[in-house]
Amino acid sequence: MEWFVERHDGTGFMVRGKKIAEHEGKQKIEIFDTSLGKMLVIDGKIQLTEADEFFYHEMLVHVPMMMHSSPKKVLIIGGGDGGTAREVLKHDPEMVKIVEIDRAVVELCRKHLRIDDNAFDDERVEIIYRDGMEFVRECDERYDVIIVDGSDPDAASMPLVSKEFYSKCAELCDIFVTQSQSPLFQKEYFNAVLRNSTSFSFRRIYLSFVPSYPSGMWSFLLASGETLKMDMAIIKKRYEERGIKTRYYTPSMHLSSFALPGWLEEVVRKYGIGGI
Ligand code: SAM
C-alpha cells in the first residue's frame, strides 16, 4: 500500500495512491492515482485532487466573475492545470489568456488529468508560457478580471505576491483575485498578500473549504479600484442569466464566504481590510 505524504513545517497530509507520471524541469511535477482521484503535485505540494479541486476553482473564479457586470476579457496567471480556465469559460468570455511559467504542467495535465474539460483547446483561450511577473510588467492591455492561481510559496510563485506585481495588476484590471493560501498554517505568505496589495482601494478576504490543502481553510483576496457591492439579488440574477452550473459555488456561498472567524477578522483589519 503506497502513500503520498505532504510535509509542511510541522504538519502533514497523507493520501493513499501511486505515482503515474513525473517530470523534473523548472519544477518537479508528479501525478498520482489516489483515494481522492487523480492528484497533481508540484515540488512536493498538492496542487489539486479530483475529489475537491472544484471547491477551490469554483470559489476562486465565480466570486470575482459574478462581481463584474460583463467579464469578457480575463487574464489567468498560473493555473496550468486548466481548472480555472474551465470555470471562467462558463461565463462565455470573449478572450481568456493563461500565463503559465511551466509548459510541462500543461502538458502533463493534458495527458493525465484533463480537469480542463477541453478549455485548453477552446479557441478563445490562449496560453503564454512566461513568468506572470514579467508578463504584467510589460503588459499594456486591460482586462475585466485578473485571476492569480499560483502554486505554493516557492521561487517561482513568490514574485506573484510582490508590491510591484499587485500595483501593476491594479492598473490592468477592474477586478482582481488571488488565492492567498492558508491563513492558519501559512501566516507569512498570507500576511505578505495583505501587506503588499495596498494598491487596490477595495480589498476583501473570503474563504473556501478545500480538504486536501493545508488546514482545509483556504483564503482568497478579492480586490478592485472601486468599491464592490455584495448585492445578493444581483449575484443571483447573474448566476441565473449566465446559466452557470456549479457543484460548490452558490450565490449564498458567495456571500457567506466573506464572513470570517473573529481571529481572522482581527488580522485583516490590521491591514485596513474590511468585512462584508
Ligand atoms: N490550486 C493550486 C494552489 O492553490 O496552490 C495552484 C494550482 S496551479 C497548478 C499553480 C500554477 O502556477 C503552476 O502550474 C505553476 O507552474 C504556476 N506558477 C507558479 N509561479 C508562476 C509564475 N511566477 N508565473 C506564472 N505561473 C506560475
Boltz pocket constraint, residues with backbone or C-beta under 6 A from the ligand:
constraints:
  - pocket:
      binder: B
      contacts: [[A, 27], [A, 42], [A, 46], [A, 47], [A, 48], [A, 56], [A, 77], [A, 78], [A, 79], [A, 80], [A, 81], [A, 99], [A, 100], [A, 101], [A, 102], [A, 105], [A, 130], [A, 131], [A, 132], [A, 133], [A, 149], [A, 150], [A, 151], [A, 152], [A, 156], [A, 157], [A, 158], [A, 159], [A, 160], [A, 179]]
      max_distance: 6.0
